[in-house]
Amino acid sequence: MTGSPSLAGAEGVTFVAPAAARLETPHRAVVDEERIALAPGVTLRAMATPGHTPDHHVFLLETDGAPVALFTGGSLMVDAVGRTDLCGPDLTEPLAHDMFHSLRRFDGLPDDLPVHPTHGAGSFCSAPGGADRTSTLGRERATNHLFRIDDEDTFVEELLAGFGSFPTYFARLPELNRRGPRHYRRLPRLELVDADTVERHVDAGAQVVDARPITEFSRGHMPGSISNALRPVFASWLGWITDFDQPIVIVADADQDRDEIVRQCLDIGHERIVGELDGGIEAWRVAGGRLAGVPLVTAAEIVGTVIDVRQHREYAAGHIPGALSIELGSLADRPVPDGPLTVTCGHGERAMTGASILAARGHRGITVLDGGPDTWAAWSGLPLAVDS
């Protein structure tokens, strides 16, 4: 969700947004080519750049009329451009055409102009791109494949071909952002919930989300809990694999950052947090609760069918021969073979999430590869399979 209204309120500054967005939160609405005076000789110029969304704008910082920095939002990114498929299938291709023309608006700006996108590497809001957070127009003109394409039909074809799947909760965000996030005076704290109360919540339909590292989850966890190790993409996977209408209970290690867990939940609008298991998994065990485990195995210990839960483009770039490609985001709804399964991803976190989803569905004989396809290739001495 957008953090702009909260930032504006906390810092006492003005939130500027496109008038066409029809936001309900306090803001200054701007239209294409409107300039905002920030200081003597310093202005912020709004430029309509539909593509990522129909009402998308970028902002050009100018000093005495000369461009100083370009804040590109979800349009031009580092070695990438923004996706145009997040507003629904009917708008995907028209917005791709809009994106082509929006990028052309930068043609008259200098090569040394700094570019500051909203999103960085790994964001589901962009087509695959680079690892840096900032760039210059000159660098993007030299290295950004999509930005360099000067034929509209070719641009649209290649942009659309590069899209992978994205979290299902994205469909909720436009309206949530239009209304604005709930305002918190301070970050809520995770309420401590004892084992008996957790069990009652689970019986009533709550989902347990285990944020511990996968090595800890592997050794012992609450049956039916979903592994989602705390890391920068915790929120993205939480929104993809849990129901926003379903209360969640957190299991965490003693040294994990509770504020970060809450912050990431609220970042995607997931507010139905019951609390965390008081005392962690050890308290559950002491209270007589059952523990389940999912073994982490080496490449030499792989058994049964290998399921690769990475996105399809990752799978196509190199996977264990014979592995089935079932993206993590769709795993809960896809049939899987009977018998032993070894789940893999790039490092293990997504694979453990997938294994926990399968275990919650009642599948038995599940293991997780400790590592990824490269681990298997190093052990076997064989090449990975590649899809053309």
SVG drawing of the C-alpha trace seen along z (x, -y; Angstrom):
<svg xmlns="http://www.w3.org/2000/svg" viewBox="-15 -33 46 76">
<polyline fill="none" stroke="black" stroke-width="0.4" points="0.0,0.0 1.0,-3.6 3.0,-5.1 2.6,-8.7 -0.3,-9.8 1.4,-8.5 4.7,-10.1 3.0,-13.4 1.2,-13.3 4.2,-12.3 6.5,-14.9 4.0,-17.7 4.6,-17.9 2.2,-18.0 1.2,-14.8 1.1,-15.5 -0.8,-13.1 -2.5,-13.1 -6.0,-14.6 -7.2,-11.8 -6.5,-9.3 -9.5,-10.7 -7.8,-10.0 -9.8,-10.4 -6.8,-11.1 -5.7,-14.8 -3.4,-15.7 -2.6,-18.4 -4.0,-17.3 -1.9,-18.1 -2.4,-17.7 0.0,-17.3 2.6,-20.1 1.6,-21.7 4.6,-23.2 4.8,-23.4 7.2,-26.1 9.3,-24.5 11.7,-27.4 13.0,-30.4 14.0,-29.0 13.1,-25.4 10.0,-23.7 8.5,-20.3 7.0,-19.6 4.2,-17.0 4.2,-14.9 1.4,-12.6 2.9,-9.2 0.1,-6.6 1.3,-3.0 1.9,-1.4 -1.5,-2.8 -3.9,-5.0 -3.3,-8.1 0.5,-7.6 2.6,-10.7 6.4,-11.3 7.9,-14.4 10.8,-16.4 12.8,-18.5 14.0,-21.8 16.3,-24.5 16.1,-27.8 14.3,-25.9 17.0,-23.3 16.3,-19.6 18.0,-18.3 16.3,-14.9 13.6,-12.7 11.4,-10.8 10.0,-8.1 7.7,-6.2 6.5,-3.0 7.4,-4.1 11.2,-3.9 13.1,-1.7 16.7,-0.5 17.1,1.8 13.3,2.2 10.0,0.5 6.8,0.8 4.3,3.5 1.1,2.7 -0.9,5.7 -1.7,4.9 -5.0,3.0 -6.6,6.0 -6.4,7.9 -8.6,5.5 -6.2,2.7 -2.9,4.6 -2.3,4.0 -3.7,0.5 -1.5,-0.6 1.5,1.0 0.9,-1.3 0.5,-4.2 3.8,-3.2 5.6,-3.4 4.5,-7.0 5.1,-8.0 8.7,-6.9 9.1,-9.1 8.4,-12.1 11.9,-11.8 13.6,-12.1 14.5,-15.8 16.0,-15.4 19.8,-15.2 21.8,-12.0 23.3,-12.9 19.9,-13.4 19.5,-11.2 16.6,-8.8 14.9,-7.8 12.3,-5.1 9.8,-4.1 10.6,-0.4 13.9,1.5 15.1,5.0 12.8,7.8 9.6,5.7 6.6,7.4 5.6,4.0 8.3,4.1 9.4,6.3 12.7,8.1 15.4,5.5 18.7,4.6 19.8,4.6 20.5,0.9 18.0,-1.6 19.0,-4.7 20.4,-5.4 20.7,-8.1 18.8,-8.7 22.0,-8.1 22.7,-4.8 19.1,-3.7 19.3,-4.8 22.5,-2.7 21.5,0.5 17.7,0.7 16.5,3.0 12.8,2.0 13.6,-1.7 15.8,-1.5 13.1,0.0 11.8,-2.7 9.0,-0.7 5.7,-0.7 4.5,2.7 7.8,4.4 7.9,2.6 4.4,3.8 5.1,7.4 8.3,7.7 7.0,6.0 3.9,8.2 6.1,11.3 8.2,10.6 5.5,10.5 5.4,13.2 2.8,13.8 2.2,11.3 0.6,11.5 -3.1,11.9 -3.5,9.2 -2.5,6.6 -6.0,6.6 -7.1,5.1 -4.5,2.3 -5.9,-0.3 -9.1,-0.8 -7.3,-0.5 -4.8,-3.1 -7.5,-5.4 -9.3,-5.4 -5.9,-5.6 -4.4,-3.4 -5.6,-3.3 -3.7,-5.9 -1.8,-4.6 -0.3,-7.1 2.3,-4.4 3.1,-1.0 0.8,1.6 2.6,4.2 2.1,7.9 -0.1,9.2 1.2,12.2 -1.2,15.1 -0.8,18.3 -0.9,21.7 -4.4,22.6 -5.8,19.3 -3.8,19.9 -5.4,23.3 -8.9,21.8 -8.2,19.2 -6.9,21.9 -10.0,24.0 -12.1,20.9 -10.3,20.5 -7.1,18.5 -4.0,19.3 -0.6,19.7 2.2,18.0 5.7,19.2 8.2,16.4 11.2,18.3 14.2,19.2 13.5,22.4 16.0,24.4 13.9,23.8 10.7,24.6 12.2,27.7 13.0,29.0 9.6,28.5 6.5,26.4 2.8,26.3 0.9,28.7 -0.9,26.7 1.2,23.6 2.6,21.9 6.3,21.1 7.1,17.6 10.6,16.7 10.9,13.0 12.9,11.2 12.3,8.2 9.7,10.1 7.8,11.4 4.8,9.1 4.6,10.1 4.4,13.8 2.0,13.2 -0.4,11.5 -0.1,14.1 -0.6,17.3 -3.0,16.1 -6.6,14.9 -6.9,11.2 -10.2,12.1 -8.5,14.8 -7.0,13.9 -3.3,14.8 -1.2,15.9 2.6,15.3 5.2,17.7 8.7,16.1 12.1,16.6 13.0,14.5 15.5,12.4 13.3,11.5 12.1,8.0 8.4,7.8 8.0,4.3 9.2,5.4 6.7,8.2 3.8,5.8 5.1,3.2 5.2,5.6 1.7,6.9 0.3,3.4 2.3,2.5 -0.1,4.7 -3.2,3.9 -3.3,7.2 -4.6,6.0 -6.2,9.1 -3.3,10.1 -4.4,12.0 -0.9,11.8 2.1,14.0 2.5,17.3 3.8,16.4 7.0,18.2 7.3,19.4 7.3,23.0 8.9,24.2 5.9,23.0 3.7,24.9 5.6,28.0 5.6,27.6 1.8,27.1 1.5,30.5 1.0,29.3 2.1,31.6 5.1,30.8 5.6,31.5 8.7,31.4 9.8,31.0 13.4,32.4 15.9,30.2 17.8,32.5 21.0,32.4 21.1,33.0 22.2,36.5 19.0,37.2 16.4,36.0 13.6,38.5 10.4,38.7 9.0,36.0 10.9,32.6 8.6,29.6 10.2,26.3 8.1,23.4 10.0,20.5 8.4,18.3 8.3,19.8 11.0,17.5 13.4,18.6 12.5,22.3 13.1,21.8 16.5,20.3 17.8,23.5 16.1,26.3 16.8,29.8 16.0,32.2 12.5,33.7 11.4,31.1 7.8,30.0 7.2,26.3 4.4,25.2 4.7,21.6 4.4,21.0 1.5,18.6 -0.6,21.2 0.6,24.3 -2.4,24.4 -4.8,24.8 -2.8,27.2 -2.8,31.0 0.5,32.6 1.6,36.2 1.1,38.8 4.2,40.1 7.3,38.5 8.0,34.9 11.1,32.8 10.4,29.1 13.0,26.6 13.4,22.9 16.5,20.8 17.6,20.9 15.0,22.7 12.6,20.1 9.9,20.4 10.4,24.1 9.7,24.4 6.6,22.2 5.5,24.6 6.2,27.6 4.2,26.2 1.2,25.5 1.3,29.1 1.6,30.5 -1.4,28.4 -3.3,30.0 -2.5,33.4 0.4,34.4 3.0,36.6 6.6,37.5 7.7,33.9 11.3,32.7 12.9,29.4 16.2,29.1 18.7,27.2 19.8,24.8 18.5,24.8 19.2,26.1 22.7,24.8 23.3,27.0 22.1,30.0 24.3,29.2 27.4,28.7 26.7,32.1 25.9,34.0 28.3,32.4 25.5,32.3 24.0,29.3 20.7,27.9 17.8,28.2 16.9,25.1 13.7,24.3 13.9,22.4"/>
</svg>
